């Protein structure tokens, strides 16, 4: 009798989980999605996992001790001891709490001990910035928070190529912006470069309007007729249509001017047509005078589809001049889709969020569960993937070295080698899900219906990653907000002194 009741209970539970999963797929906003996801954790039994500190992926013991120590010093107002302990382990992945598998077990959230620890560290910084803390003067507090900001680092968002499928990125950016999680460092290549460039030339109050889509509804693509292809030396698509689209949306703005306007560190990945040279990342530090639309056009110059292009700079007197006049440039995603190492050196990056829509990459991407599985059954697939990639790269390397004199073949092999050799994962990965219909969207001009469809896909793919991103970002955002508040106080004091002197 008890077995029959248990079977009925299990059947009903499976039914409830199925219903909730269906509701989750059709949620209309993050708040609704999160509410359903938390119910799913309770119904599916994964809520108990959040309270179990036993895990091979992080050190719960050291985290618990540190949490208790921080709380003790904060509540007892032992400021010097509190600062000493805070600086001792100021890292977003302290005790390995940033491990992807800690966010792969449940629909929403992670271990409660991790959430409590992040909350406590944030409260400690809040206390140190408040008037309740009288141990330090205002200038000393500002110096302390500036040092902490450098030590902790900042996140970066990386947007891949993918032609019109790149509209998926608008949903990713919209979902992050609504939660105040959009990083100030953003990179893009090809289609991702268009999104990055548009964000970079927009002020903060213009970005929500940009993500509504109206700026995208233009003729960005126009395919050349057969006779045009025979007569000319260009690509399948007319580059002038894309150029007009970019200039209309990005204007006569350089990377340096874009940073002044938006406050965003935008990075565009481009690659020299001559594969003997390395790919470049263009931004306000490495190429301050390059026009943003010019860099984006170069990053969109996919071989065969668009011809290679030259970059354009703006001189001090406003005149346009060629940038490295003897060099032509092509799509950055072919050899540097996600320029993580270069950005880490320039901007002190602590973790990356990758939005991946490239149609030749997405089918081969793995979920965090598959990538980090430790069971014996996962090893055969892991070995095959690793060895298959290594053998393919070795074969390409052998052929391109033996046929180095035949430039077209060598260039194609160099691009293939670059595609295989790249790292396509970030610390947090938002990956598009494709059916056959998606490949028919690739070279369509953006239209309202298509924009809305792909943006919704980007939003929904991001919602499941919000908990992870919020956990990674919470301490850094707290430091940023505290520092901004302290600087405002300093500015107010200076103004008061000024008026007193008058």
QUIJOQUI-V404517 format. One record per residue. N is the residue number from 1. RES is the residue in three letters. SS is DSSP state (helix for helix, strand for strand, loop for the rest). PSI is psi in radians with two decimals (NA if undefined). Layout:
n/res/ss/psi
N/RES/SS/PSI
N/RES/SS/PSI
This chain:
n/res/ss/psi
1/UNK/loop/-0.77
2/UNK/helix/-0.63
3/UNK/helix/-0.68
4/UNK/helix/-0.69
5/UNK/helix/-0.69
6/UNK/helix/-0.68
7/UNK/helix/-0.75
8/UNK/helix/-0.72
9/UNK/helix/-0.77
10/UNK/helix/-0.68
11/UNK/helix/-0.76
12/UNK/helix/-0.69
13/UNK/helix/-0.76
14/UNK/helix/-0.67
15/UNK/helix/-0.80
16/UNK/helix/-0.73
17/UNK/helix/-0.74
18/UNK/helix/-0.73
19/UNK/helix/-0.79
20/UNK/helix/-0.65
21/UNK/helix/-0.67
22/UNK/helix/-0.73
23/UNK/helix/-0.67
24/UNK/helix/-0.71
25/UNK/helix/-0.40
26/UNK/loop/0.33
27/UNK/loop/2.51
28/UNK/loop/-0.10
29/UNK/loop/2.94
30/UNK/helix/-0.67
31/UNK/helix/-0.77
32/UNK/helix/-0.73
33/UNK/helix/-0.80
34/UNK/helix/-0.73
35/UNK/helix/-0.76
36/UNK/helix/-0.69
37/UNK/helix/-0.69
38/UNK/helix/-0.65
39/UNK/helix/-0.67
40/UNK/helix/-0.70
41/UNK/helix/-0.67
42/UNK/helix/-0.76
43/UNK/helix/-0.66
44/UNK/helix/-0.13
45/UNK/loop/0.11
46/UNK/loop/-0.14
47/UNK/helix/-0.62
48/UNK/helix/-0.55
49/UNK/helix/-0.58
50/UNK/helix/-0.47
51/UNK/loop/-0.02
52/UNK/loop/1.98
53/UNK/loop/-0.11
54/UNK/loop/2.02
55/UNK/loop/2.44
56/UNK/loop/-0.08
57/UNK/loop/-0.21
58/UNK/loop/2.88
59/UNK/loop/1.66
60/UNK/helix/-0.57
61/UNK/helix/-0.86
62/UNK/helix/-0.56
63/UNK/helix/-0.73
64/UNK/helix/-0.77
65/UNK/helix/-0.74
66/UNK/helix/-0.72
67/UNK/helix/-0.82
68/UNK/helix/-0.67
69/UNK/helix/-0.78
70/UNK/helix/-0.79
71/UNK/helix/-0.72
72/UNK/helix/-0.86
73/UNK/helix/-0.61
74/UNK/helix/-0.84
75/UNK/helix/-0.46
76/UNK/loop/0.03
77/UNK/loop/0.61
78/UNK/loop/1.37
79/UNK/helix/-0.80
80/UNK/helix/-0.73
81/UNK/helix/-0.66
82/UNK/helix/-0.81
83/UNK/helix/-0.69
84/UNK/helix/-0.78
85/UNK/helix/-0.67
86/UNK/helix/-0.83
87/UNK/helix/-0.35
88/UNK/helix/-0.55
89/UNK/loop/0.82
90/UNK/loop/1.54
91/UNK/loop/2.47
92/UNK/loop/-0.43
93/UNK/loop/0.59
94/UNK/helix/2.37
95/UNK/helix/0.35
96/UNK/helix/0.51
97/UNK/loop/-0.11
98/UNK/loop/0.08
99/UNK/loop/2.28
100/UNK/helix/-0.56
101/UNK/helix/-0.29
102/UNK/helix/-0.11
103/UNK/helix/0.21
104/UNK/loop/-0.12
105/UNK/loop/-0.50
106/UNK/loop/2.95
107/UNK/loop/-0.59
108/UNK/loop/2.20
109/UNK/loop/-3.13
110/UNK/loop/-2.79
111/UNK/loop/2.38
112/UNK/helix/-0.57
113/UNK/helix/-0.58
114/UNK/helix/-0.79
115/UNK/helix/-0.69
116/UNK/helix/-0.66
117/UNK/helix/-0.83
118/UNK/helix/-0.72
119/UNK/helix/-0.75
120/UNK/helix/-0.74
121/UNK/helix/-0.73
122/UNK/helix/-0.72
123/UNK/helix/-0.61
124/UNK/helix/-0.77
125/UNK/helix/-0.68
126/UNK/helix/-0.72
127/UNK/helix/-0.79
128/UNK/helix/-0.52
129/UNK/helix/-0.27
130/UNK/loop/2.92
131/UNK/loop/-0.27
132/UNK/loop/-0.52
133/UNK/loop/1.93
134/UNK/loop/0.16
135/UNK/loop/-0.57
136/UNK/loop/2.67
137/UNK/loop/2.92
138/UNK/helix/-0.78
139/UNK/helix/-0.65
140/UNK/helix/-0.68
141/UNK/helix/-0.77
142/UNK/helix/-0.76
143/UNK/helix/-0.75
144/UNK/helix/-0.81
145/UNK/helix/-0.57
146/UNK/helix/-0.71
147/UNK/helix/-0.72
148/UNK/helix/-0.67
149/UNK/helix/-0.72
150/UNK/helix/-0.76
151/UNK/helix/-0.66
152/UNK/helix/-0.57
153/UNK/loop/-3.03
154/UNK/strand/2.78
155/UNK/strand/2.91
156/UNK/strand/2.52
157/UNK/strand/2.26
158/UNK/strand/2.17
159/UNK/strand/2.17
160/UNK/loop/3.05
161/UNK/loop/3.06
162/UNK/loop/0.32
163/UNK/helix/-2.42
164/UNK/helix/-0.39
165/UNK/helix/-0.26
166/UNK/helix/-0.20
167/UNK/helix/-0.36
168/UNK/helix/-0.63
169/UNK/helix/-0.51
170/UNK/helix/-0.63
171/UNK/helix/-0.69
172/UNK/helix/-0.87
173/UNK/helix/-0.68
174/UNK/helix/-0.81
175/UNK/helix/-0.70
176/UNK/helix/-0.72
177/UNK/helix/-0.71
178/UNK/helix/-0.40
179/UNK/loop/0.21
180/UNK/loop/0.74
181/UNK/loop/0.13
182/UNK/loop/2.04
183/UNK/loop/2.76
184/UNK/loop/-0.16
185/UNK/strand/2.11
186/UNK/strand/2.36
187/UNK/strand/2.70
188/UNK/strand/2.59
189/UNK/loop/2.49
190/UNK/loop/-2.10
191/UNK/helix/-0.63
192/UNK/helix/-0.49
193/UNK/helix/-0.62
194/UNK/helix/-0.84
195/UNK/helix/-0.77
196/UNK/helix/-0.79
197/UNK/helix/-0.75
198/UNK/helix/-0.70
199/UNK/helix/-0.72
200/UNK/helix/-0.50
201/UNK/loop/0.11
202/UNK/loop/2.48
203/UNK/loop/2.90
204/UNK/helix/-0.67
205/UNK/helix/-0.20
206/UNK/helix/-0.36
207/UNK/helix/-0.76
208/UNK/helix/-0.69
209/UNK/helix/-0.67
210/UNK/helix/-0.74
211/UNK/loop/-0.07
212/UNK/loop/-0.34
213/UNK/loop/-0.25
214/UNK/helix/-0.46
215/UNK/helix/-0.24
216/UNK/helix/-0.23
217/UNK/loop/1.23
218/UNK/loop/2.97
219/UNK/loop/1.54
220/UNK/loop/-0.46
221/UNK/loop/2.39
222/UNK/loop/2.12
223/UNK/strand/2.38
224/UNK/loop/2.59
225/UNK/loop/2.87
226/UNK/helix/-0.76
227/UNK/helix/-0.63
228/UNK/helix/-0.68
229/UNK/helix/-0.66
230/UNK/helix/-0.73
231/UNK/helix/-0.68
232/UNK/loop/3.11
233/UNK/loop/0.25
234/UNK/loop/-2.98
235/UNK/loop/-3.00
236/UNK/loop/-0.64
237/UNK/strand/2.66
238/UNK/loop/1.96
239/UNK/helix/-0.42
240/UNK/helix/-0.58
241/UNK/helix/-0.78
242/UNK/helix/-0.68
243/UNK/helix/-0.79
244/UNK/helix/-0.72
245/UNK/helix/-0.77
246/UNK/helix/-0.77
247/UNK/helix/-0.69
248/UNK/helix/-0.64
249/UNK/helix/-0.39
250/UNK/helix/-0.28
251/UNK/loop/-2.87
252/UNK/loop/1.04
253/UNK/loop/2.26
254/UNK/strand/2.99
255/UNK/helix/-0.71
256/UNK/helix/-0.75
257/UNK/helix/-0.64
258/UNK/helix/-0.72
259/UNK/helix/-0.71
260/UNK/helix/-0.58
261/UNK/helix/-0.79
262/UNK/helix/-0.44
263/UNK/loop/0.12
264/UNK/loop/2.44
265/UNK/strand/1.63
266/UNK/strand/2.49
267/UNK/strand/2.23
268/UNK/strand/2.19
269/UNK/strand/2.21
270/UNK/strand/2.78
271/UNK/strand/2.38
272/UNK/strand/2.49
273/UNK/loop/-0.63
274/UNK/loop/1.89
275/UNK/loop/-0.04
276/UNK/loop/-0.35
277/UNK/loop/2.71
278/UNK/loop/2.71
279/UNK/loop/2.75
280/UNK/strand/2.67
281/UNK/strand/2.04
282/UNK/strand/2.29
283/UNK/loop/-3.04
284/UNK/loop/-0.28
285/UNK/loop/-0.74
286/UNK/loop/-0.46
287/UNK/loop/1.11
288/UNK/loop/-0.47
289/UNK/loop/-0.06
290/UNK/strand/2.39
291/UNK/strand/2.35
292/UNK/helix/-0.78
293/UNK/helix/-0.60
294/UNK/helix/-0.75
295/UNK/helix/-0.72
296/UNK/helix/-0.72
297/UNK/helix/-0.74
298/UNK/helix/-0.70
299/UNK/helix/-0.38
300/UNK/loop/-0.07
301/UNK/loop/1.25
302/UNK/loop/2.20
303/UNK/loop/2.42
304/UNK/loop/-0.82
305/UNK/loop/-0.88
306/UNK/loop/2.59
307/UNK/loop/2.75
308/UNK/loop/2.64
309/UNK/strand/2.90
310/UNK/loop/2.67
311/UNK/strand/2.67
312/UNK/strand/2.33
313/UNK/strand/2.82
314/UNK/strand/2.13
315/UNK/loop/3.00
316/UNK/loop/-0.46
317/UNK/loop/0.15
318/UNK/loop/-0.10
319/UNK/loop/2.47
320/UNK/strand/2.31
321/UNK/strand/2.70
322/UNK/strand/2.52
323/UNK/strand/2.10
324/UNK/loop/1.22
325/UNK/loop/-0.49
326/UNK/loop/0.07
327/UNK/loop/2.35
328/UNK/loop/2.68
329/UNK/strand/2.66
330/UNK/strand/-3.10
331/UNK/strand/2.16
332/UNK/loop/-0.43
333/UNK/helix/-0.30
334/UNK/helix/-0.50
335/UNK/helix/-0.21
336/UNK/helix/1.17
337/UNK/loop/-0.78
338/UNK/loop/1.71
339/UNK/loop/1.13
340/UNK/helix/-0.80
341/UNK/helix/-0.71
342/UNK/helix/-0.72
343/UNK/helix/-0.62
344/UNK/helix/-0.68
345/UNK/helix/-0.64
346/UNK/helix/-0.63
347/UNK/helix/0.16
348/UNK/loop/0.97
349/UNK/strand/2.33
350/UNK/strand/-0.55
351/UNK/strand/2.80
352/UNK/strand/2.56
353/UNK/strand/2.11
354/UNK/strand/2.18
355/UNK/strand/1.92
356/UNK/strand/2.07
357/UNK/loop/0.06
358/UNK/loop/2.14
359/UNK/loop/-0.38
360/UNK/loop/-0.04
361/UNK/loop/-0.75
362/UNK/helix/-0.78
363/UNK/helix/-0.35
364/UNK/helix/-0.02
365/UNK/loop/2.54
366/UNK/loop/2.63
367/UNK/loop/2.88
368/UNK/helix/-0.64
369/UNK/helix/-0.74
370/UNK/helix/-0.66
371/UNK/helix/-0.62
372/UNK/loop/0.22
373/UNK/loop/2.49
374/UNK/loop/0.01
375/UNK/loop/2.83
376/UNK/helix/-0.61
377/UNK/helix/-0.34
378/UNK/helix/-0.27
379/UNK/helix/-0.73
380/UNK/helix/-0.82
381/UNK/helix/-0.69
382/UNK/helix/-0.75
383/UNK/helix/-0.76
384/UNK/helix/-0.79
385/UNK/helix/-0.79
386/UNK/helix/-0.84
387/UNK/helix/-0.63
388/UNK/helix/-0.74
389/UNK/helix/-0.77
390/UNK/helix/-0.75
391/UNK/helix/-0.76
392/UNK/helix/-0.72
393/UNK/helix/-0.66
394/UNK/helix/-0.72
395/UNK/helix/-0.80
396/UNK/helix/-0.73
397/UNK/helix/-0.72
398/UNK/helix/-0.80
399/UNK/helix/-0.76
400/UNK/helix/-0.51
401/UNK/helix/-0.62
402/UNK/helix/-0.37
403/UNK/loop/0.57
404/UNK/loop/-0.40
405/UNK/loop/-0.29
406/UNK/loop/1.68
407/UNK/helix/-0.83
408/UNK/helix/-0.74
409/UNK/helix/-0.74
410/UNK/helix/-0.71
411/UNK/helix/-0.74
412/UNK/helix/-0.72
413/UNK/helix/-0.63
414/UNK/helix/-0.74
415/UNK/helix/-0.74
416/UNK/helix/-0.73
417/UNK/helix/-0.72
418/UNK/helix/-0.70
419/UNK/helix/-0.78
420/UNK/helix/-0.60
421/UNK/helix/-0.10
422/UNK/loop/2.81
423/UNK/loop/2.07
424/UNK/loop/0.03
425/UNK/loop/2.54
426/UNK/loop/-2.90
427/UNK/loop/-0.61
428/UNK/strand/2.26
429/UNK/strand/2.19
430/UNK/strand/1.87
431/UNK/strand/2.28
432/UNK/loop/2.67
433/UNK/loop/2.17
434/UNK/loop/2.42
435/UNK/loop/-3.14
436/UNK/helix/-0.58
437/UNK/helix/-0.52
438/UNK/helix/-0.59
439/UNK/helix/-0.37
440/UNK/helix/-0.25
441/UNK/helix/-0.27
442/UNK/loop/-0.76
443/UNK/loop/0.47
444/UNK/loop/2.58
445/UNK/loop/2.45
446/UNK/loop/2.28
447/UNK/loop/2.74
448/UNK/helix/-0.77
449/UNK/helix/-0.79
450/UNK/helix/-0.73
451/UNK/helix/-0.85
452/UNK/helix/-0.72
453/UNK/helix/-0.86
454/UNK/helix/-0.58
455/UNK/helix/-0.74
456/UNK/helix/-0.69
457/UNK/helix/-0.70
458/UNK/helix/-0.73
459/UNK/helix/-0.86
460/UNK/helix/-0.62
461/UNK/helix/-0.50
462/UNK/helix/-0.61
463/UNK/helix/-0.67
464/UNK/helix/-0.21
465/UNK/helix/-0.10
466/UNK/helix/-0.76
467/UNK/helix/-0.76
468/UNK/helix/-0.81
469/UNK/helix/-0.70
470/UNK/helix/-0.69
471/UNK/helix/-0.76
472/UNK/helix/-0.66
473/UNK/helix/-0.34
474/UNK/helix/-0.88
475/UNK/helix/-0.76
476/UNK/helix/-0.72
477/UNK/helix/-0.66
478/UNK/helix/-0.80
479/UNK/helix/-0.77
480/UNK/helix/-0.81
481/UNK/helix/-0.70
482/UNK/helix/-0.75
483/UNK/helix/-0.72
484/UNK/helix/-0.72
485/UNK/helix/-0.75
486/UNK/helix/-0.68
487/UNK/helix/-0.61
488/UNK/helix/-0.71
489/UNK/helix/-0.73
490/UNK/helix/-0.75
491/UNK/helix/-0.71
492/UNK/helix/-0.74
493/UNK/helix/-0.76
494/UNK/helix/-0.70
495/UNK/helix/-0.68
496/UNK/helix/-0.73
497/UNK/helix/-0.66
498/UNK/helix/-0.80
499/UNK/helix/-0.59
500/UNK/helix/-0.75
501/UNK/helix/-0.66
502/UNK/loop/NA
